[in-house]
């Protein structure tokens, strides 16, 4: 499985059978130019959409006609399961709902947390486990912050945690950089690029955090 970090909360995931999955495509230039990343125009097969904000749900610019999921669904034998959560710590009163996605492919379980705004209770954690690859927001303000993300990753026992939704030179949002999260983690690997290949047969014995560079 190849995972490429485009930017913000947008990843392109390609399975060994060639299924192309995209998470939360953003609208370049939205929020008065705060979304300074280059446009997402990729051709993919499935789009996972955690909520309907412009920095997470802009599918109009994509090539082709992908299956767009904001709830459970199935494509080419892969089942996409969902967990209903909130975009804030006040049960959606501030920013509404958020959908967490979980799917299994190539012997790996992948969880995409979207704009999760709170820590998870035991029932929610149990529904998501086991977690081999966790795509987790860490920037705070609109999502869980570094400390909460650290707790969530540990509570899910994720083997590989990949941070997203943090401050970069191309993002005008007043959220924290990824460094705050990395300082809390005990086993950090900087990939030195935007993509990582993950094989179920070579998963790390000790949980690690992998930092990918944004590519847009």
C-alpha positions in Angstrom: 0.0 0.0 0.0 1.3 3.4 -0.9 0.2 6.5 1.1 1.0 9.9 -0.3 0.4 13.1 1.7 -1.0 15.8 -0.6 -1.6 18.4 2.0 -3.8 19.4 5.0 -6.0 16.3 5.6 -5.7 15.0 2.0 -4.0 11.7 1.3 -3.9 9.5 -1.7 -3.9 5.8 -0.8 -3.2 3.2 -3.5 -3.7 -0.5 -2.7 -1.7 -3.3 -4.2 -4.6 -4.0 -6.6 -4.6 -0.4 -7.8 -7.6 1.0 -6.0 -7.1 4.8 -5.5 -8.5 6.3 -2.4 -8.5 10.0 -1.6 -9.3 11.6 1.8 -10.8 15.1 2.4 -9.8 17.0 -0.8 -9.5 20.7 -0.1 -10.5 23.7 -2.2 -7.3 25.6 -3.1 -7.6 29.3 -2.3 -10.6 28.9 0.0 -11.0 30.8 3.2 -9.8 34.0 1.6 -6.6 32.4 0.4 -5.7 30.7 3.6 -5.7 27.3 1.8 -2.5 28.1 -0.1 -1.8 24.6 -1.3 -1.9 23.7 -5.0 -5.2 22.3 -6.3 -6.1 18.6 -6.1 -7.1 17.4 -9.5 -6.2 13.7 -9.2 -8.2 10.9 -10.8 -9.2 8.5 -8.1 -11.7 5.7 -7.5 -13.0 6.6 -4.0 -13.2 9.8 -2.0 -13.7 9.7 1.8 -15.3 12.9 3.0 -15.3 13.5 6.8 -17.5 16.7 6.7 -18.7 19.4 4.4 -16.2 22.2 5.0 -14.3 23.7 2.0 -10.9 22.5 3.2 -12.1 18.9 3.4 -14.9 18.3 0.8 -14.1 19.9 -2.5 -14.6 17.2 -5.1 -15.5 19.4 -8.0 -11.9 19.7 -9.2 -11.2 15.9 -9.3 -10.8 14.1 -12.6 -13.1 11.3 -13.5 -16.2 10.2 -11.6 -15.1 8.8 -8.2 -17.4 7.2 -5.7 -17.8 9.9 -3.0 -18.5 8.6 0.5 -19.6 10.5 3.5 -20.8 7.3 5.2 -20.3 3.6 4.9 -19.7 2.1 1.5 -18.0 -0.5 -0.6 -15.7 -0.5 -3.7 -14.0 -3.4 -5.3 -14.4 -5.6 -2.3 -13.1 -3.1 0.2 -15.6 -2.1 2.9 -15.4 1.4 4.2 -16.8 1.6 7.8 -17.6 4.8 9.6 -17.8 6.1 13.1 -19.9 9.2 13.9 -17.9 11.8 15.9 -17.8 15.6 16.3 -15.7 18.4 14.9 -15.5 20.0 18.4 -15.5 19.1 22.1 -19.1 20.2 22.5 -20.9 17.5 20.6 -21.0 19.4 17.3 -22.4 22.7 18.7 -19.5 24.7 17.4 -18.5 23.0 14.1 -20.9 20.1 13.5 -20.4 16.4 12.9 -17.2 14.6 11.8 -17.0 11.1 10.2 -14.1 8.8 11.0 -13.4 6.1 8.3 -11.9 2.7 8.7 -11.1 0.2 6.0 -8.9 -2.9 5.5 -6.8 -3.6 2.4 -3.6 -5.5 1.8 -3.7 -7.0 5.3 -3.7 -3.5 6.8 -6.4 -1.7 8.8 -6.4 2.1 8.1 -8.2 4.7 10.1 -8.7 8.3 8.9 -9.9 10.5 11.7 -10.9 13.6 9.6 -11.4 16.7 11.7 -11.9 14.9 15.0 -12.5 17.5 17.7 -12.4 15.4 20.9 -10.8 12.3 22.4 -12.6 8.9 21.9 -14.4 6.9 24.5 -13.8 3.2 25.1 -16.7 2.1 22.9 -15.4 4.2 20.0 -11.9 3.0 20.5 -13.0 -0.6 20.5 -14.9 -0.1 17.2 -11.8 1.2 15.5 -9.3 -1.4 16.7 -7.0 -2.9 15.6 -5.3 0.0 13.9 -2.2 -0.5 11.7 -2.2 2.9 10.1 -3.7 6.0 11.7 -4.1 9.4 9.9 -4.5 11.8 12.7 -5.0 15.6 13.0 -2.6 17.3 15.4 -2.9 21.1 15.0 -5.5 22.0 17.5 -8.1 24.8 17.5 -10.4 23.2 15.0 -9.3 19.6 15.9 -7.7 17.7 18.7 -4.4 19.3 19.7 -1.0 17.6 20.0 -1.5 16.3 23.5 -5.0 14.9 22.7 -3.7 13.4 19.4 -0.9 11.7 21.4 -3.5 10.2 23.8 -5.8 9.1 20.9 -2.9 7.4 19.0 -1.8 5.6 22.2 -5.4 4.6 23.1 -5.9 3.1 19.6 -2.5 1.2 19.9 -1.8 2.3 16.3 1.4 0.9 14.9 2.0 3.7 12.4 0.7 7.2 13.1 0.9 9.8 10.4 0.1 13.4 11.5 -2.0 15.8 9.4 -3.9 19.1 9.7 -1.1 21.2 11.1 0.4 24.6 10.3 2.7 24.9 7.3 4.0 27.9 5.3 1.2 27.3 2.8 -1.6 27.3 5.3 -3.0 30.5 6.8 -4.9 28.9 9.6 -3.8 29.8 13.1 -3.1 26.2 14.2 0.0 24.6 15.7 2.8 23.1 13.7 3.5 19.4 13.7 6.5 19.8 16.0 4.3 20.0 19.1 3.0 16.5 18.4 6.4 15.0 17.4 7.9 16.1 20.7 5.4 13.9 22.6 6.1 10.8 20.5 8.9 8.4 21.4 9.6 6.8 18.0 9.6 9.3 15.2 10.7 8.7 11.6 10.9 11.5 9.0 10.2 9.9 5.7 12.1 12.6 3.8 9.4 12.8 1.2 5.6 12.8 0.7 5.0 9.0 0.2 5.5 5.8 2.2 5.0 2.2 1.2 3.6 0.0 3.9 3.7 -3.8 3.8 1.7 -5.9 6.3 4.6 -8.3 6.5 7.1 -5.7 7.6 5.0 -3.7 10.1 7.1 -2.2 13.0 7.3 -4.2 16.2 7.3 -0.9 18.2 4.7 1.8 17.4 6.1 4.7 15.3 5.1 8.1 14.1 6.0 8.8 10.5 6.2 12.4 9.2 5.4 12.9 5.5 6.1 16.1 3.7 3.1 17.7 2.0 3.4 17.6 -1.8 1.0 20.3 -2.9 
